[in-house]
Amino acid sequence: MTKKSIWMLVGVGIVLSLFVAGFVSFYASSQPDGLEKVAEDQGFLATAQDSANATLPTADYGIAGVDSARLSGGLAGVLGVLVMAVIGFGLFWLLGRSKKPTAAKQGADQASA
């Protein structure tokens, strides 16, 4: 694959991820997830405690202060995709930098060959 085709694939992936997170996620089931369903069925859901992250502005799959549930969830999804993209690209950039040979090392490798 060429660099151009790789970047095209990455771009399409990000656009699709943003679409799914921002629009399609609204249509996800509002039913409890597996763990919550089991806790409800077994009768210990009432003993559940809030996470330490429950006070964050993005808790409960939404953005605090946005009144529309659809917009709040969509914005939270888009924010999540963007944060993960920045972290992912940052890690790839850091890892890619550490594997590039330095000019001094290239010279030493060529001299020993």
N, CA and C atoms as an extended XYZ file, in Angstrom:
339
Properties=species:S:1:pos:R:3:atomname:S:1:resname:S:1:resid:I:1 pbc="F F F"
N         0.845       -1.189        0.000 N   MET     1
C         0.000        0.000        0.000 CA  MET     1
C         0.883        1.243        0.000 C   MET     1
N         0.429        2.226       -0.705 N   THR     2
C         1.163        3.478       -0.726 CA  THR     2
C         0.741        4.329        0.467 C   THR     2
N         1.545        5.345        0.743 N   LYS     3
C         1.214        6.240        1.850 CA  LYS     3
C        -0.133        6.923        1.620 C   LYS     3
N        -0.391        7.288        0.359 N   LYS     4
C        -1.648        7.960        0.044 CA  LYS     4
C        -2.841        7.046        0.319 C   LYS     4
N        -2.739        5.778       -0.061 N   SER     5
C        -3.860        4.860        0.153 CA  SER     5
C        -4.032        4.544        1.640 C   SER     5
N        -2.938        4.512        2.383 N   ILE     6
C        -3.041        4.295        3.826 CA  ILE     6
C        -3.760        5.463        4.486 C   ILE     6
N        -3.393        6.691        4.119 N   TRP     7
C        -4.044        7.864        4.701 CA  TRP     7
C        -5.504        7.964        4.272 C   TRP     7
N        -5.798        7.505        3.041 N   MET     8
C        -7.190        7.490        2.590 CA  MET     8
C        -7.996        6.504        3.437 C   MET     8
N        -7.428        5.334        3.697 N   LEU     9
C        -8.095        4.333        4.531 CA  LEU     9
C        -8.308        4.852        5.954 C   LEU     9
N        -7.305        5.500        6.517 N   VAL    10
C        -7.419        6.072        7.858 CA  VAL    10
C        -8.495        7.160        7.879 C   VAL    10
N        -8.513        8.003        6.857 N   GLY    11
C        -9.511        9.073        6.782 CA  GLY    11
C       -10.932        8.533        6.696 C   GLY    11
N       -11.123        7.513        5.863 N   VAL    12
C       -12.447        6.896        5.739 CA  VAL    12
C       -12.848        6.263        7.070 C   VAL    12
N       -11.903        5.616        7.742 N   GLY    13
C       -12.194        5.006        9.045 CA  GLY    13
C       -12.614        6.026       10.083 C   GLY    13
N       -11.943        7.156       10.099 N   ILE    14
C       -12.281        8.205       11.067 CA  ILE    14
C       -13.650        8.803       10.747 C   ILE    14
N       -13.918        9.051        9.479 N   VAL    15
C       -15.220        9.609        9.095 CA  VAL    15
C       -16.345        8.638        9.456 C   VAL    15
N       -16.160        7.353        9.163 N   LEU    16
C       -17.175        6.357        9.525 CA  LEU    16
C       -17.349        6.265       11.041 C   LEU    16
N       -16.252        6.320       11.778 N   SER    17
C       -16.331        6.277       13.240 CA  SER    17
C       -17.089        7.479       13.784 C   SER    17
N       -16.821        8.654       13.226 N   LEU    18
C       -17.522        9.860       13.664 CA  LEU    18
C       -19.010        9.765       13.339 C   LEU    18
N       -19.348        9.203       12.176 N   PHE    19
C       -20.750        9.035       11.806 CA  PHE    19
C       -21.464        8.082       12.757 C   PHE    19
N       -20.831        6.953       13.034 N   VAL    20
C       -21.452        5.970       13.934 CA  VAL    20
C       -21.590        6.550       15.337 C   VAL    20
N       -20.531        7.192       15.824 N   ALA    21
C       -20.565        7.744       17.181 CA  ALA    21
C       -21.527        8.917       17.297 C   ALA    21
N       -21.593        9.749       16.274 N   GLY    22
C       -22.413       10.952       16.357 CA  GLY    22
C       -23.865       10.764       15.976 C   GLY    22
N       -24.151        9.806       15.099 N   PHE    23
C       -25.527        9.672       14.609 CA  PHE    23
C       -26.139        8.306       14.913 C   PHE    23
N       -25.467        7.250       14.547 N   VAL    24
C       -26.028        5.906       14.682 CA  VAL    24
C       -26.149        5.496       16.149 C   VAL    24
N       -25.263        5.993       16.998 N   SER    25
C       -25.282        5.605       18.414 CA  SER    25
C       -26.601        5.967       19.098 C   SER    25
N       -27.311        6.959       18.573 N   PHE    26
C       -28.595        7.342       19.159 CA  PHE    26
C       -29.603        6.196       19.089 C   PHE    26
N       -29.434        5.330       18.102 N   TYR    27
C       -30.372        4.231       17.896 CA  TYR    27
C       -29.980        2.964       18.652 C   TYR    27
N       -28.955        3.031       19.468 N   ALA    28
C       -28.548        1.876       20.276 CA  ALA    28
C       -29.630        1.573       21.309 C   ALA    28
N       -29.652        0.362       21.763 N   SER    29
C       -30.670       -0.062       22.722 CA  SER    29
C       -30.530        0.689       24.038 C   SER    29
N       -31.659        1.059       24.592 N   SER    30
C       -31.647        1.719       25.900 CA  SER    30
C       -31.814        0.694       27.023 C   SER    30
N       -31.896       -0.574       26.671 N   GLN    31
C       -32.002       -1.640       27.663 CA  GLN    31
C       -30.699       -1.730       28.457 C   GLN    31
N       -30.738       -2.233       29.688 N   PRO    32
C       -29.518       -2.352       30.478 CA  PRO    32
C       -28.513       -3.293       29.812 C   PRO    32
N       -27.220       -3.028       30.041 N   ASP    33
C       -26.200       -3.923       29.494 CA  ASP    33
C       -26.212       -5.247       30.255 C   ASP    33
N       -25.364       -6.180       29.846 N   GLY    34
C       -25.382       -7.525       30.417 CA  GLY    34
C       -25.169       -7.556       31.920 C   GLY    34
N       -24.184       -6.819       32.397 N   LEU    35
C       -23.884       -6.821       33.823 CA  LEU    35
C       -25.036       -6.216       34.630 C   LEU    35
N       -25.571       -5.127       34.130 N   GLU    36
C       -26.687       -4.477       34.828 CA  GLU    36
C       -27.933       -5.369       34.823 C   GLU    36
N       -28.151       -6.069       33.711 N   LYS    37
C       -29.298       -6.965       33.606 CA  LYS    37
C       -29.190       -8.126       34.598 C   LYS    37
N       -27.992       -8.707       34.726 N   VAL    38
C       -27.783       -9.803       35.675 CA  VAL    38
C       -27.976       -9.306       37.104 C   VAL    38
N       -27.426       -8.126       37.409 N   ALA    39
C       -27.591       -7.556       38.753 CA  ALA    39
C       -29.060       -7.317       39.067 C   ALA    39
N       -29.801       -6.873       38.070 N   GLU    40
C       -31.242       -6.654       38.258 CA  GLU    40
C       -31.959       -7.987       38.471 C   GLU    40
N       -31.645       -8.982       37.634 N   ASP    41
C       -32.292      -10.302       37.740 CA  ASP    41
C       -31.972      -11.000       39.062 C   ASP    41
N       -30.750      -10.818       39.544 N   GLN    42
C       -30.325      -11.490       40.771 CA  GLN    42
C       -30.668      -10.685       42.028 C   GLN    42
N       -31.144       -9.459       41.852 N   GLY    43
C       -31.630       -8.675       42.974 CA  GLY    43
C       -30.589       -7.869       43.733 C   GLY    43
N       -29.423       -7.628       43.151 N   PHE    44
C       -28.443       -6.821       43.877 CA  PHE    44
C       -28.097       -5.523       43.138 C   PHE    44
N       -28.953       -5.103       42.232 N   LEU    45
C       -28.727       -3.850       41.512 CA  LEU    45
C       -28.759       -2.650       42.457 C   LEU    45
N       -29.591       -2.719       43.491 N   ALA    46
C       -29.723       -1.598       44.432 CA  ALA    46
C       -28.439       -1.349       45.227 C   ALA    46
N       -27.542       -2.326       45.296 N   THR    47
C       -26.296       -2.151       46.047 CA  THR    47
C       -25.184       -1.538       45.199 C   THR    47
N       -25.473       -1.285       43.930 N   ALA    48
C       -24.465       -0.706       43.036 CA  ALA    48
C       -24.084        0.697       43.505 C   ALA    48
N       -22.817        1.036       43.330 N   GLN    49
C       -22.325        2.362       43.687 CA  GLN    49
C       -21.868        3.076       42.432 C   GLN    49
N       -21.956        4.404       42.449 N   ASP    50
C       -21.485        5.189       41.310 CA  ASP    50
C       -19.983        5.076       41.175 C   ASP    50
N       -19.533        5.145       39.943 N   SER    51
C       -18.103        5.146       39.648 CA  SER    51
C       -17.484        6.459       40.117 C   SER    51
N       -16.182        6.465       40.295 N   ALA    52
C       -15.484        7.702       40.637 CA  ALA    52
C       -15.582        8.701       39.486 C   ALA    52
N       -15.855        8.206       38.276 N   ASN    53
C       -15.967        9.071       37.105 CA  ASN    53
C       -17.385        9.593       36.877 C   ASN    53
N       -18.306        9.285       37.759 N   ALA    54
C       -19.713        9.659       37.572 CA  ALA    54
C       -19.927       11.169       37.579 C   ALA    54
N       -18.992       11.921       38.104 N   THR    55
C       -19.147       13.374       38.169 CA  THR    55
C       -18.509       14.086       36.970 C   THR    55
N       -17.880       13.339       36.077 N   LEU    56
C       -17.257       13.960       34.905 CA  LEU    56
C       -18.332       14.506       33.967 C   LEU    56
N       -18.004       15.525       33.176 N   PRO    57
C       -18.999       16.113       32.262 CA  PRO    57
C       -19.449       15.152       31.154 C   PRO    57
N       -18.719       14.072       30.940 N   THR    58
C       -19.079       13.123       29.880 CA  THR    58
C       -19.614       11.805       30.444 C   THR    58
N       -20.027       11.783       31.680 N   ALA    59
C       -20.537       10.553       32.291 CA  ALA    59
C       -21.890       10.169       31.691 C   ALA    59
N       -22.222        8.903       31.748 N   ASP    60
C       -23.505        8.364       31.267 CA  ASP    60
C       -23.748        8.607       29.782 C   ASP    60
N       -22.697        8.484       28.976 N   TYR    61
C       -22.820        8.546       27.511 CA  TYR    61
C       -23.436        9.837       27.024 C   TYR    61
N       -23.111       10.939       27.661 N   GLY    62
C       -23.633       12.228       27.240 CA  GLY    62
C       -22.732       13.354       27.711 C   GLY    62
N       -23.082       14.559       27.305 N   ILE    63
C       -22.343       15.758       27.705 CA  ILE    63
C       -23.225       16.533       28.673 C   ILE    63
N       -22.709       16.800       29.856 N   ALA    64
C       -23.470       17.544       30.864 CA  ALA    64
C       -23.785       18.947       30.351 C   ALA    64
N       -24.992       19.390       30.603 N   GLY    65
C       -25.397       20.734       30.216 CA  GLY    65
C       -26.064       20.816       28.855 C   GLY    65
N       -26.046       19.733       28.085 N   VAL    66
C       -26.728       19.711       26.793 CA  VAL    66
C       -28.088       19.068       27.020 C   VAL    66
N       -29.149       19.805       26.760 N   ASP    67
C       -30.495       19.344       27.092 CA  ASP    67
C       -31.006       18.233       26.181 C   ASP    67
N       -30.668       18.273       24.920 N   SER    68
C       -31.144       17.267       23.969 CA  SER    68
C       -30.356       15.968       24.158 C   SER    68
N       -31.076       14.875       24.449 N   ALA    69
C       -30.410       13.578       24.647 CA  ALA    69
C       -29.697       13.136       23.378 C   ALA    69
N       -30.311       13.376       22.244 N   ARG    70
C       -29.711       12.981       20.970 CA  ARG    70
C       -28.413       13.741       20.720 C   ARG    70
N       -28.441       15.060       20.901 N   LEU    71
C       -27.254       15.889       20.686 CA  LEU    71
C       -26.188       15.584       21.728 C   LEU    71
N       -26.585       15.407       22.966 N   SER    72
C       -25.648       15.115       24.049 CA  SER    72
C       -24.897       13.804       23.808 C   SER    72
N       -25.639       12.767       23.440 N   GLY    73
C       -25.010       11.476       23.168 CA  GLY    73
C       -24.128       11.517       21.941 C   GLY    73
N       -24.590       12.206       20.907 N   GLY    74
C       -23.798       12.334       19.683 CA  GLY    74
C       -22.500       13.079       19.919 C   GLY    74
N       -22.576       14.173       20.667 N   LEU    75
C       -21.366       14.938       20.978 CA  LEU    75
C       -20.384       14.129       21.824 C   LEU    75
N       -20.918       13.371       22.767 N   ALA    76
C       -20.045       12.532       23.595 CA  ALA    76
C       -19.355       11.473       22.738 C   ALA    76
N       -20.082       10.886       21.795 N   GLY    77
C       -19.489        9.900       20.901 CA  GLY    77
C       -18.409       10.500       20.020 C   GLY    77
N       -18.694       11.657       19.436 N   VAL    78
C       -17.719       12.330       18.582 CA  VAL    78
C       -16.488       12.717       19.396 C   VAL    78
N       -16.696       13.236       20.597 N   LEU    79
C       -15.574       13.592       21.467 CA  LEU    79
C       -14.725       12.364       21.783 C   LEU    79
N       -15.373       11.251       22.063 N   GLY    80
C       -14.651       10.019       22.354 CA  GLY    80
C       -13.814        9.551       21.177 C   GLY    80
N       -14.380        9.612       19.972 N   VAL    81
C       -13.627        9.218       18.770 CA  VAL    81
C       -12.429       10.131       18.583 C   VAL    81
N       -12.622       11.436       18.730 N   LEU    82
C       -11.516       12.381       18.531 CA  LEU    82
C       -10.414       12.191       19.574 C   LEU    82
N       -10.801       11.986       20.826 N   VAL    83
C        -9.789       11.771       21.879 CA  VAL    83
C        -8.987       10.500       21.593 C   VAL    83
N        -9.682        9.428       21.219 N   MET    84
C        -8.984        8.175       20.940 CA  MET    84
C        -8.112        8.284       19.684 C   MET    84
N        -8.550        9.053       18.684 N   ALA    85
C        -7.740        9.256       17.486 CA  ALA    85
C        -6.457       10.016       17.836 C   ALA    85
N        -6.578       11.052       18.647 N   VAL    86
C        -5.388       11.818       19.052 CA  VAL    86
C        -4.429       10.931       19.839 C   VAL    86
N        -4.949       10.147       20.773 N   ILE    87
C        -4.092        9.248       21.555 CA  ILE    87
C        -3.442        8.208       20.634 C   ILE    87
N        -4.232        7.612       19.738 N   GLY    88
C        -3.695        6.602       18.825 CA  GLY    88
C        -2.623        7.158       17.907 C   GLY    88
N        -2.907        8.296       17.255 N   PHE    89
C        -1.908        8.898       16.371 CA  PHE    89
C        -0.668        9.326       17.149 C   PHE    89
N        -0.869        9.833       18.363 N   GLY    90
C         0.277       10.214       19.190 CA  GLY    90
C         1.163        9.024       19.530 C   GLY    90
N         0.544        7.907       19.877 N   LEU    91
C         1.331        6.703       20.176 CA  LEU    91
C         2.057        6.183       18.941 C   LEU    91
N         1.373        6.151       17.802 N   PHE    92
C         2.032        5.703       16.575 CA  PHE    92
C         3.189        6.625       16.213 C   PHE    92
N         3.005        7.909       16.395 N   TRP    93
C         4.069        8.868       16.085 CA  TRP    93
C         5.268        8.635       17.005 C   TRP    93
N         5.006        8.472       18.309 N   LEU    94
C         6.106        8.217       19.250 CA  LEU    94
C         6.822        6.910       18.953 C   LEU    94
N         6.062        5.861       18.688 N   LEU    95
C         6.674        4.570       18.379 CA  LEU    95
C         7.428        4.611       17.055 C   LEU    95
N         6.897        5.327       16.091 N   GLY    96
C         7.575        5.452       14.796 CA  GLY    96
C         8.871        6.219       14.904 C   GLY    96
N         8.910        7.214       15.757 N   ARG    97
C        10.145        7.995       15.942 CA  ARG    97
C        11.234        7.150       16.570 C   ARG    97
N        10.875        6.277       17.488 N   SER    98
C        11.900        5.502       18.196 CA  SER    98
C        12.509        4.416       17.317 C   SER    98
N        11.862        4.058       16.196 N   LYS    99
C        12.384        2.997       15.339 CA  LYS    99
C        13.193        3.532       14.170 C   LYS    99
N        13.186        4.825       13.925 N   LYS   100
C        13.946        5.390       12.818 CA  LYS   100
C        15.426        5.418       13.195 C   LYS   100
N        16.280        4.878       12.322 N   PRO   101
C        17.712        4.897       12.629 CA  PRO   101
C        18.263        6.314       12.532 C   PRO   101
N        19.180        6.639       13.394 N   THR   102
C        19.815        7.955       13.376 CA  THR   102
C        20.910        7.961       12.311 C   THR   102
N        21.330        9.140       11.920 N   ALA   103
C        22.362        9.265       10.890 CA  ALA   103
C        23.674        8.629       11.352 C   ALA   103
N        24.030        8.781       12.629 N   ALA   104
C        25.266        8.199       13.154 CA  ALA   104
C        25.206        6.668       13.095 C   ALA   104
N        24.073        6.111       13.436 N   LYS   105
C        23.934        4.661       13.421 CA  LYS   105
C        23.964        4.139       11.987 C   LYS   105
N        23.364        4.860       11.035 N   GLN   106
C        23.381        4.438        9.651 CA  GLN   106
C        24.810        4.422        9.125 C   GLN   106
N        25.581        5.438        9.492 N   GLY   107
C        26.983        5.496        9.057 CA  GLY   107
C        27.785        4.340        9.628 C   GLY   107
N        27.559        4.015       10.895 N   ALA   108
C        28.282        2.908       11.532 CA  ALA   108
C        27.886        1.576       10.904 C   ALA   108
N        26.605        1.411       10.574 N   ASP   109
C        26.142        0.190        9.945 CA  ASP   109
C        26.741        0.016        8.565 C   ASP   109
N        26.860        1.116        7.799 N   GLN   110
C        27.410        1.043        6.462 CA  GLN   110
C        28.911        0.783        6.505 C   GLN   110
N        29.581        1.339        7.499 N   ALA   111
C        31.040        1.144        7.626 CA  ALA   111
C        31.376       -0.302        7.980 C   ALA   111
N        30.518       -0.946        8.785 N   SER   112
C        30.801       -2.315        9.201 CA  SER   112
C        30.428       -3.332        8.129 C   SER   112
N        29.656       -2.917        7.123 N   ALA   113
C        29.228       -3.861        6.075 CA  ALA   113
C        30.239       -4.088        5.020 C   ALA   113
